[in-house]
Amino acid sequence: GCEALLTGEARFHSCLEAEAANIALILPGHFATERPAMEQLANVLHARFAELVVQASRNEYDPVKFC
């Protein structure tokens, strides 16, 4: 069975269900899991739609802060 689940986010009750099922949740957030693919996605889109200017933003930041 499943021992761990990597996901961008989870609702509170989903976390409780995972805990009850003894499944570890890994919640790194959307930014950390999606940002590394943006350059590649921009390249794929540019290859498919050569007439368009496609670029990945370099001014992004993770708005979620843990204190």
C-alpha positions as CSV (number, residue, x, y, z in Angstrom):
1,G,0.0,0.0,0.0
2,C,0.8,3.7,0.1
3,E,3.3,4.8,2.7
4,A,3.7,8.4,1.7
5,L,2.0,10.9,-0.6
6,L,3.8,14.0,-2.2
7,T,1.3,16.7,-3.0
8,G,1.2,20.5,-3.5
9,E,-1.5,20.9,-0.9
10,A,-4.0,19.1,1.2
11,R,-7.2,20.0,3.1
12,F,-7.3,19.6,6.8
13,H,-9.6,16.6,6.8
14,S,-7.5,14.9,4.1
15,C,-4.6,15.2,6.5
16,L,-6.6,13.6,9.2
17,E,-7.6,10.8,6.9
18,A,-4.0,10.2,5.9
19,E,-2.9,10.2,9.5
20,A,-5.6,7.6,10.4
21,A,-4.4,5.4,7.5
22,N,-0.8,5.8,8.6
23,I,0.2,7.5,5.4
24,A,2.9,10.2,5.6
25,L,2.0,13.4,3.7
26,I,4.8,15.5,2.2
27,L,3.4,19.0,1.5
28,P,6.2,21.1,0.0
29,G,3.6,23.5,-1.6
30,H,2.9,24.5,-5.2
31,F,5.8,26.9,-5.6
32,A,8.5,24.5,-4.6
33,T,7.1,21.6,-6.8
34,E,6.0,23.6,-9.8
35,R,8.6,26.4,-10.3
36,P,11.4,24.1,-11.4
37,A,9.4,23.1,-14.5
38,M,8.5,26.6,-15.7
39,E,11.6,27.0,-18.0
40,Q,10.9,23.7,-19.6
41,L,7.2,24.5,-20.0
42,A,8.1,27.8,-21.6
43,N,10.4,26.0,-24.1
44,V,7.7,23.5,-25.0
45,L,5.1,26.2,-25.5
46,H,7.6,28.2,-27.7
47,A,8.4,25.2,-29.8
48,R,4.6,24.5,-30.3
49,F,3.7,28.2,-30.9
50,A,6.8,29.7,-32.4
51,E,4.9,32.9,-33.4
52,L,4.4,33.7,-29.7
53,V,6.9,35.2,-27.3
54,V,7.0,32.8,-24.3
55,Q,9.1,33.3,-21.2
56,A,9.0,32.1,-17.6
57,S,9.0,34.8,-15.0
58,R,12.2,35.2,-13.0
59,N,10.5,37.5,-10.4
60,E,8.5,34.8,-8.6
61,Y,8.7,34.0,-4.9
62,D,6.9,31.7,-2.6
63,P,4.2,33.7,-0.8
64,V,3.9,31.0,1.9
65,K,6.2,31.6,4.9
66,F,6.5,29.4,8.0
67,C,7.7,31.0,11.2
